Each structure stands twice: as structure tokens, then as C-alpha cells.
Amino acid sequence: MTRRNEPKDASAVFAEPEFTSIEICAGAGGQAIGLHQAGFGHLALVEIDQYAVKTLELNIEDHEVWAWERVHCDVLSTDVKQFEPYRDLTKSADLLKRQGLDLLAGGVPCPPFSHAGKQLGKQDERDLFWRMLELVEILKPRAVMIENVRGIMDPKFSDYRDYIQAKLQGGTYRADDGQLVTETGLGYTVCNWGILEASDFGVPQLRPRAILVAFRNDVIKDLKYEWPTATHEDPVSVADALEPSMRERYGRYFDGVHSEQAHDAFDRWFKQARKRDAELKGKGGGIAPTLVGGSKKHGGADLGPSRAKAAWKQLGVSGMGVANDIDVCAEKKTEDRDLFRPEGPMLTVRQAAIIQGFPGEWDFFGGKTAQYRQVGNAFPPPVAKAVGKSIIDVLKAARERDQK
């Protein structure tokens, strides 16, 4: 676990948030960070992985920007299938009962729809879209946000998408037996279900995400929802994103017995990363391939399948594993493994977090592999922030309309 310094303006945010959210499948907090930055105060973060739960608890306790959540947010270590909001919430139970919920959000498990897997869809025991719909019915939030991989938008899942939309807003879908089924719906309007590319929002990585946004009919009735637009005309390159941290890592060895080797290795990495950036100028820039968190069934951690490793090599980075952080590297003397490989340095967990768009002060709990898996499975905070802001625009407009 790496400790980072609190940003200087952290104490400036103590005000009670205008809007509340509950998030399921919260992971290490990527979506929670972005929604928090957009203006949501979290009533609950629900997560089953014990390391990710500790990460959420650690950061909420440690950072003043999360002072409101320290008092009002339950971090629940539970299977979402057993999560019962009106039973399990303690800190904000009364607030939820009095004011209702503004947003129910969740990045439900991706493996059932990922191109890297078997794409079993709803037949996969890990699929949780159905549970998200049950929680919509229980909580009746003013807005719903569901995040998943791009694969959910494949033609093979069109019937399942029709089912999800029909459950929310009414309509028909084709059941497994081929029969058309009509649903009355839960009283929502699905305003968009589309793809957002993380690199359009300043994340130095190719990471398309499928986002569903829906509003309760009494909220959206005469209003228009605006899909988030790109915040960055040009993508942030890996060279730009990682240069400061690479200088910090190699700088530890710029003086001393490793001086020449460290300078040469840093220059070699930087030259290769810049070269790749220049080669792809106007074609997406020198951004990273999609980070993957891997599976608990497999030991260790690396930067993905062979094609991803090849892409990292073109950026001057070895994808064969994850490096120790600066202090551990010096203590265990793993410089040759972590920094001085002929194919380039391996990334630290902190650098992987930069590639995902995490803020520098966010800490991760657990050993190196557990931390990396949390990072690799995350939803980039800048994308979540953009979607959160687009949802808040509607919630604010609805509130103003209803107060007239």
C-alpha cells in the first residue's frame, strides 16, 4: 500500500452534497471517485472483494474531501445478491427514507460480455444486470447508471438489451424460447445506452465503456438528457502521463553505481514512448491498450494478452509483470527486473492507476497483485465524472421545475 499526500485544497469540500447515490459492484472506487467529483454524496458502496472494500474504507477515512461520506456512507462488504438497502444501511437509513435516492449506479460484472471471455451473457453466473433491475424496483431512484464493457452492445446480446430496456421502460423482448414478451416497465425512460471512449476524457488508455443512463419518468418528463461530450480534443499520451513518475523512479538511481544504466534506460523509454506518440499523431495518439485486472484463478499479474503486451512494447514498457513501487524496489534491489530490462521498465501499481485516471492521492490496499487487479478492473474516474455531471444537469433542472 502506497501512501500519498492529500491535495492542498482537500479541506475545502465539507458541504452537504445536493444529490445522493448508492453504488453496487464499487470495486476500488473508480466510479465512486468520478461520481463524487461530479457532485454526488454516496450513501452506500457495495463490494464483495475484501481488498477493494479495504481500499474504499482506507480512502474515505483518510481524505477530507470524503468527510461527508465518513459520516453518511456505509461501505458494505457483501454479495450484492444479498444486499437489502432498507435493512443494511445504518449511517444514512433515515436520510434515504426521508429523501429517497437520486442515483443508483453500478459497474456490473463484465466477464459475461467481454470479448476476452466466452460471452455467455445472462447464462453466466456472474451476470448481475437482473439484480440491478431488482434494486431499481426496490429503491426507485430518480436516475440509473449502469456501466459495462463494449461487448454488451454486440448483436448477439440484442435480445438481452431489449429485455433490460423493457424492464425499465416497458416494451417487448424476445425470450429464450423465441416468444415475444411484453413488460409494463418500472416507470423509467432509457435516455441513452451507448459507448464512451475513456481517451476522449483525458485517460491515456484505449478503454471503451458501454453506459446506460435512465431517469424516472416523473423526473425526465419534459426535460432532455444530454450525452457527455469529449473533454479532450487530443488524447493524453502515455509519454506525457508517465514521464513524471518515470523520472521519479529512475531518478532514485541517477547518482551512484547505477547512474549510467539509469540514465540510459530512462532515455530509451522516453524516446520510444515519444516515437510511438509521433507515429500515431492524429490517429489516437500514443495511448495505452486496455488494462485488464485478470482473474483470481490465475497467479500473478501482467498487462494483458499477447497483443496488449506488444502494444506496450511499442510504448517502451514491458508488459510481463508489475513492478515493485519505488521504495520496495530499492529495498529488495529489484532494479534489474523492474527498471533495467532490455524491453523497458515494467509499470508500478501507481503508474497503472495513472493510466486508469485515478487521482494521485488514492491509495490501494493489499499486496501488489491484489492492488493491480483492483486498478485493472476499475472504471476510469474521469469518465464517471462526465456521466455523473450529465445526470446532475437533469436532476437540477427537474428540481428547479418542480419547485416553481
C-alpha positions as CSV (number, residue, x, y, z in Angstrom):
1,M,0.0,0.0,0.0
2,T,1.4,3.3,-1.1
3,R,0.7,6.4,1.0
4,R,0.2,9.6,-1.0
5,N,-0.1,13.2,0.1
6,E,-3.5,14.8,0.5
7,P,-4.1,17.6,-2.2
8,K,-3.7,21.1,-0.7
9,D,-7.4,22.1,-1.4
10,A,-8.8,18.9,0.1
11,S,-10.2,20.6,3.2
12,A,-12.3,23.0,1.0
13,V,-15.0,20.4,0.5
14,F,-17.2,19.9,3.5
15,A,-20.6,21.0,2.2
16,E,-23.5,18.5,2.2
17,P,-24.0,17.2,-1.4
18,E,-27.1,18.2,-3.3
19,F,-27.6,14.7,-4.6
20,T,-27.1,11.2,-3.3
21,S,-26.1,7.9,-4.8
22,I,-25.8,4.2,-3.9
23,E,-23.3,2.2,-5.9
24,I,-23.1,-1.6,-6.3
25,C,-20.0,-3.5,-7.5
26,A,-18.0,-0.5,-6.4
27,G,-14.6,-2.2,-6.8
28,A,-11.6,0.1,-5.8
29,G,-13.7,3.2,-6.3
30,G,-13.1,4.4,-9.8
31,Q,-16.8,5.1,-10.5
32,A,-17.3,6.3,-6.9
33,I,-14.5,8.9,-7.3
34,G,-15.9,10.2,-10.6
35,L,-19.4,10.5,-9.3
36,H,-18.2,12.1,-6.1
37,Q,-16.3,14.7,-8.2
38,A,-19.4,15.3,-10.2
39,G,-21.3,16.2,-7.0
40,F,-22.9,13.0,-5.6
41,G,-22.6,12.1,-2.0
42,H,-22.5,8.3,-1.5
43,L,-25.0,6.7,0.9
44,A,-23.5,3.2,0.3
45,L,-20.7,1.5,-1.6
46,V,-21.3,-2.2,-2.0
47,E,-18.5,-4.6,-2.9
48,I,-17.7,-8.2,-2.4
49,D,-13.9,-8.2,-2.8
50,Q,-12.2,-7.8,0.6
51,Y,-9.2,-5.9,-0.7
52,A,-11.4,-3.4,-2.6
53,V,-13.5,-2.9,0.5
54,K,-10.4,-2.1,2.5
55,T,-9.3,0.3,-0.3
56,L,-12.7,2.2,-0.1
57,E,-12.6,2.3,3.7
58,L,-9.0,3.5,3.7
59,N,-9.6,6.4,1.4
60,I,-12.9,7.5,2.9
61,E,-11.2,7.6,6.3
62,D,-8.1,9.3,5.1
63,H,-9.2,12.1,2.8
64,E,-11.0,15.3,3.8
65,V,-12.9,15.5,0.5
66,W,-14.7,12.4,1.7
67,A,-15.6,13.9,5.1
68,W,-19.3,13.7,4.4
69,E,-19.1,10.0,3.5
70,R,-17.2,9.2,6.7
71,V,-20.4,10.2,8.5
72,H,-23.1,9.1,6.0
73,C,-21.7,6.3,3.8
74,D,-21.9,2.6,4.6
75,V,-19.1,0.6,2.9
76,L,-20.7,-2.8,2.8
77,S,-18.6,-5.9,2.3
78,T,-21.3,-8.2,0.9
79,D,-22.6,-10.0,-2.2
80,V,-24.9,-7.6,-4.0
81,K,-27.4,-10.5,-4.3
82,Q,-27.8,-10.4,-0.6
83,F,-27.8,-6.6,-0.4
84,E,-31.1,-5.2,1.1
85,P,-30.8,-1.4,1.2
86,Y,-33.5,-0.6,3.8
87,R,-32.1,-3.4,6.0
88,D,-28.4,-2.9,5.6
89,L,-27.9,0.9,5.6
90,T,-27.2,2.3,9.0
91,K,-25.5,5.6,8.6
92,S,-27.9,7.1,6.1
93,A,-31.0,5.0,6.7
94,D,-33.1,7.9,7.8
95,L,-31.9,10.2,5.0
96,L,-32.7,7.5,2.4
97,K,-36.2,7.1,3.9
98,R,-36.9,10.9,4.0
99,Q,-35.4,12.0,0.7
100,G,-35.3,8.9,-1.5
101,L,-32.3,8.2,-3.7
102,D,-31.1,10.3,-6.6
103,L,-28.8,7.8,-8.4
104,L,-28.4,4.0,-8.3
105,A,-25.1,3.2,-10.1
106,G,-23.0,0.2,-10.8
107,G,-20.4,-1.4,-13.0
108,V,-22.0,-4.9,-13.0
109,P,-19.5,-7.7,-13.8
110,C,-18.0,-7.5,-17.3
111,P,-16.8,-11.1,-17.9
112,P,-20.2,-12.4,-19.2
113,F,-20.0,-9.9,-22.1
114,S,-16.2,-9.4,-22.6
115,H,-14.6,-10.3,-25.9
116,A,-11.8,-11.8,-23.8
117,G,-14.2,-14.4,-22.4
118,K,-16.8,-16.9,-23.6
119,Q,-19.5,-14.2,-23.7
120,L,-22.2,-16.4,-22.0
121,G,-24.3,-13.3,-21.2
122,K,-27.1,-13.9,-18.9
123,Q,-26.2,-17.6,-18.8
124,D,-23.0,-16.6,-16.9
125,E,-23.4,-17.0,-13.2
126,R,-21.6,-13.7,-12.8
127,D,-24.2,-11.6,-14.6
128,L,-25.8,-9.1,-12.3
129,F,-28.0,-7.0,-14.6
130,W,-31.0,-8.8,-13.2
131,R,-30.0,-7.8,-9.6
132,M,-29.5,-4.2,-10.7
133,L,-33.1,-4.2,-12.0
134,E,-34.4,-5.6,-8.7
135,L,-32.6,-2.8,-6.8
136,V,-34.1,-0.2,-9.2
137,E,-37.6,-1.6,-8.2
138,I,-36.7,-1.6,-4.5
139,L,-35.1,1.8,-4.3
140,K,-36.9,3.7,-7.1
141,P,-34.0,6.1,-7.7
142,R,-34.5,9.2,-9.7
143,A,-31.7,8.1,-12.1
144,V,-30.0,4.9,-13.0
145,M,-26.5,4.4,-14.4
146,I,-25.1,1.0,-15.4
147,E,-21.6,0.5,-16.8
148,N,-20.2,-2.5,-18.7
149,V,-17.8,-3.5,-21.4
150,R,-18.4,-2.7,-25.1
151,G,-19.2,-6.3,-25.7
152,I,-22.7,-5.9,-24.2
153,M,-23.6,-3.9,-27.3
154,D,-22.7,-6.8,-29.6
155,P,-25.6,-8.0,-31.9
156,K,-25.6,-11.4,-30.0
157,F,-26.9,-9.6,-26.9
158,S,-29.6,-7.6,-28.6
159,D,-32.4,-9.7,-27.1
160,Y,-30.9,-9.2,-23.6
161,R,-30.6,-5.5,-24.1
162,D,-34.2,-5.4,-25.2
163,Y,-35.1,-7.3,-22.0
164,I,-33.2,-4.8,-19.8
165,Q,-34.8,-1.8,-21.5
166,A,-38.3,-3.3,-21.4
167,K,-37.9,-4.0,-17.7
168,L,-37.0,-0.3,-17.2
169,Q,-39.3,1.5,-19.5
170,G,-41.8,-1.1,-20.8
171,G,-41.9,-2.8,-24.2
172,T,-41.3,-6.2,-25.7
173,Y,-38.3,-8.5,-25.9
174,R,-37.7,-12.0,-27.3
175,A,-37.4,-14.6,-24.6
176,D,-35.1,-17.7,-24.8
177,D,-37.9,-19.8,-26.4
178,G,-38.3,-17.2,-29.2
179,Q,-41.6,-15.9,-27.8
180,L,-42.2,-12.1,-27.6
181,V,-42.8,-11.0,-24.0
182,T,-44.3,-7.6,-23.1
183,E,-43.3,-5.7,-20.0
184,T,-45.1,-2.8,-18.4
185,G,-41.8,-1.5,-17.1
186,L,-40.7,0.1,-13.8
187,G,-41.5,3.7,-14.8
188,Y,-38.2,4.8,-16.3
189,T,-37.0,6.2,-19.6
190,V,-33.7,4.9,-21.0
191,C,-32.2,8.1,-22.4
192,N,-29.1,6.6,-23.8
193,W,-27.2,3.3,-23.9
194,G,-24.0,3.9,-25.8
195,I,-20.2,3.8,-25.9
196,L,-17.9,6.3,-24.3
197,E,-14.2,6.1,-25.0
198,A,-12.0,6.9,-22.0
199,S,-9.3,8.6,-24.1
200,D,-11.9,11.3,-25.0
201,F,-11.9,12.3,-21.3
202,G,-8.2,12.6,-20.7
203,V,-7.5,9.0,-19.8
204,P,-4.3,7.8,-21.6
205,Q,-5.8,4.5,-22.5
206,L,-8.0,2.8,-25.1
207,R,-10.9,1.8,-22.9
208,P,-14.4,1.9,-24.4
209,R,-17.2,1.5,-21.9
210,A,-20.9,0.9,-22.5
211,I,-23.0,3.2,-20.3
212,L,-26.8,3.0,-19.8
213,V,-28.5,6.2,-18.4
214,A,-32.2,6.2,-17.4
215,F,-34.4,8.5,-15.4
216,R,-37.6,8.0,-13.6
217,N,-40.5,9.2,-15.8
218,D,-41.6,11.9,-13.4
219,V,-38.1,13.3,-13.4
220,I,-37.3,13.4,-17.1
221,K,-40.9,14.0,-18.4
222,D,-40.4,17.4,-20.2
223,L,-36.6,17.5,-20.0
224,K,-33.8,16.5,-22.4
225,Y,-30.8,14.5,-21.4
226,E,-27.5,15.4,-23.0
227,W,-25.0,12.6,-23.5
228,P,-21.5,13.6,-22.3
229,T,-19.2,15.1,-24.9
230,A,-15.4,14.7,-25.1
231,T,-13.4,16.9,-22.7
232,H,-10.1,16.4,-24.6
233,E,-9.8,17.1,-28.4
234,D,-6.4,15.3,-28.4
235,P,-5.7,12.2,-26.2
236,V,-3.2,12.3,-23.4
237,S,-0.3,10.2,-24.4
238,V,1.4,7.6,-22.2
239,A,4.6,9.6,-22.6
240,D,3.0,12.7,-21.1
241,A,1.1,10.8,-18.4
242,L,4.0,8.7,-17.2
243,E,7.0,11.0,-17.6
244,P,6.9,12.5,-14.1
245,S,6.6,9.1,-12.4
246,M,9.2,7.5,-14.6
247,R,11.6,10.3,-13.8
248,E,10.9,9.7,-10.1
249,R,11.5,6.0,-10.4
250,Y,14.7,6.3,-12.4
251,G,15.8,9.4,-10.5
252,R,16.5,7.3,-7.5
253,Y,19.4,5.8,-9.4
254,F,20.7,8.8,-11.3
255,D,23.5,9.1,-8.8
256,G,25.6,6.1,-7.6
257,V,26.6,2.8,-9.1
258,H,23.5,2.6,-11.4
259,S,23.8,6.1,-12.7
260,E,24.8,5.4,-16.3
261,Q,22.4,2.5,-16.6
262,A,19.5,4.5,-15.1
263,H,20.0,7.5,-17.4
264,D,20.3,5.2,-20.4
265,A,17.2,3.2,-19.5
266,F,15.1,6.3,-18.9
267,D,16.2,8.0,-22.1
268,R,15.5,4.8,-24.0
269,W,12.0,4.6,-22.6
270,F,11.2,8.2,-23.1
271,K,12.5,8.2,-26.7
272,Q,10.4,5.1,-27.6
273,A,7.2,6.5,-26.0
274,R,7.6,9.8,-27.8
275,K,8.3,8.0,-31.0
276,R,5.1,6.0,-30.7
277,D,3.2,9.2,-29.9
278,A,4.5,10.9,-33.0
279,E,3.8,7.8,-35.2
280,L,0.1,7.9,-34.1
281,K,-0.4,11.6,-34.1
282,G,-3.9,12.2,-35.5
283,K,-4.7,8.5,-35.1
284,G,-5.5,8.4,-31.4
285,G,-2.0,9.3,-30.1
286,G,0.3,7.1,-28.1
287,I,-2.2,5.9,-25.6
288,A,-2.1,2.6,-23.7
289,P,-4.0,-0.6,-24.6
290,T,-6.8,-1.6,-22.3
291,L,-5.6,-2.5,-18.9
292,V,-7.1,-5.8,-17.6
293,G,-7.4,-6.9,-14.0
294,G,-7.0,-10.5,-14.6
295,S,-8.7,-13.4,-12.7
296,K,-8.3,-14.6,-9.2
297,K,-8.0,-18.1,-10.7
298,H,-4.6,-17.2,-12.1
299,G,-1.5,-16.2,-10.2
300,G,0.5,-13.0,-10.6
301,A,-0.4,-10.0,-12.7
302,D,0.7,-8.7,-16.1
303,L,-0.5,-6.1,-18.6
304,G,-2.8,-8.4,-20.6
305,P,-2.8,-10.8,-23.5
306,S,0.0,-11.0,-26.1
307,R,-1.5,-8.3,-28.3
308,A,-1.6,-5.9,-25.4
309,K,2.0,-6.7,-24.4
310,A,3.1,-6.0,-28.0
311,A,1.3,-2.6,-27.8
312,W,3.0,-1.8,-24.5
313,K,6.4,-2.8,-26.0
314,Q,5.9,-0.2,-28.7
315,L,5.4,2.3,-25.9
316,G,8.7,1.2,-24.3
317,V,7.1,-0.7,-21.5
318,S,7.5,-4.4,-20.6
319,G,4.1,-6.0,-20.0
320,M,5.4,-9.2,-18.5
321,G,4.5,-8.2,-14.9
322,V,4.0,-5.4,-12.4
323,A,7.0,-3.7,-10.9
324,N,7.6,-3.0,-7.2
325,D,7.0,0.5,-6.1
326,I,10.0,2.8,-5.6
327,D,10.8,2.0,-2.0
328,V,10.2,-1.7,-2.3
329,C,12.4,-1.8,-5.4
330,A,15.2,-0.1,-3.6
331,E,14.8,-2.3,-0.5
332,K,14.6,-5.6,-2.4
333,K,17.1,-4.5,-5.1
334,T,14.8,-5.5,-8.0
335,E,16.1,-2.7,-10.3
336,D,17.2,-5.2,-13.0
337,R,13.7,-6.7,-13.1
338,D,11.6,-3.6,-12.6
339,L,13.6,-0.8,-14.5
340,F,16.6,-2.1,-16.5
341,R,15.0,-4.7,-18.7
342,P,16.1,-4.5,-22.4
343,E,12.5,-4.2,-23.4
344,G,11.8,-1.4,-21.0
345,P,10.5,-0.9,-17.4
346,M,7.5,-2.6,-16.0
347,L,4.8,-0.4,-14.6
348,T,4.2,0.0,-10.9
349,V,0.6,-0.2,-9.5
350,R,0.7,3.6,-9.1
351,Q,1.5,4.0,-12.8
352,A,-1.2,1.7,-13.8
353,A,-3.6,3.8,-11.7
354,I,-2.4,6.9,-13.6
355,I,-3.3,5.0,-16.9
356,Q,-6.8,4.5,-15.4
357,G,-7.2,8.1,-14.5
358,F,-7.1,7.7,-10.7
359,P,-6.2,10.8,-8.7
360,G,-2.7,10.7,-7.3
361,E,-3.8,10.6,-3.6
362,W,-6.0,7.5,-4.0
363,D,-4.4,4.5,-2.2
364,F,-4.9,0.8,-2.8
365,F,-4.9,-1.9,-0.1
366,G,-3.3,-5.3,-0.3
367,G,-0.2,-6.8,-1.9
368,K,1.0,-5.8,-5.4
369,T,-1.2,-8.4,-7.3
370,A,-4.3,-7.5,-5.3
371,Q,-3.7,-3.8,-5.9
372,Y,-3.1,-4.2,-9.6
373,R,-6.3,-6.3,-10.0
374,Q,-8.3,-3.5,-8.4
375,V,-6.8,-1.0,-10.7
376,G,-7.1,-3.1,-13.8
377,N,-10.8,-3.8,-13.2
378,A,-11.7,-0.2,-12.5
379,F,-14.0,2.3,-14.3
380,P,-11.9,5.4,-15.1
381,P,-12.9,8.2,-12.8
382,P,-12.9,11.0,-15.4
383,V,-15.5,9.1,-17.5
384,A,-17.7,8.5,-14.4
385,K,-17.4,12.2,-13.6
386,A,-18.5,13.2,-17.1
387,V,-21.5,10.9,-16.9
388,G,-22.3,12.0,-13.4
389,K,-22.3,15.6,-14.4
390,S,-24.7,14.9,-17.3
391,I,-27.1,13.2,-14.8
392,I,-26.9,16.0,-12.3
393,D,-27.8,18.5,-15.0
394,V,-31.1,16.7,-15.4
395,L,-31.7,16.3,-11.7
396,K,-31.0,20.0,-11.1
397,A,-33.4,21.0,-13.9
398,A,-36.1,18.7,-12.6
399,R,-35.7,20.1,-9.1
400,E,-36.0,23.7,-10.3
401,R,-39.0,22.8,-12.4
402,D,-40.8,21.1,-9.5
403,Q,-40.1,24.0,-7.1
404,K,-41.9,26.5,-9.3
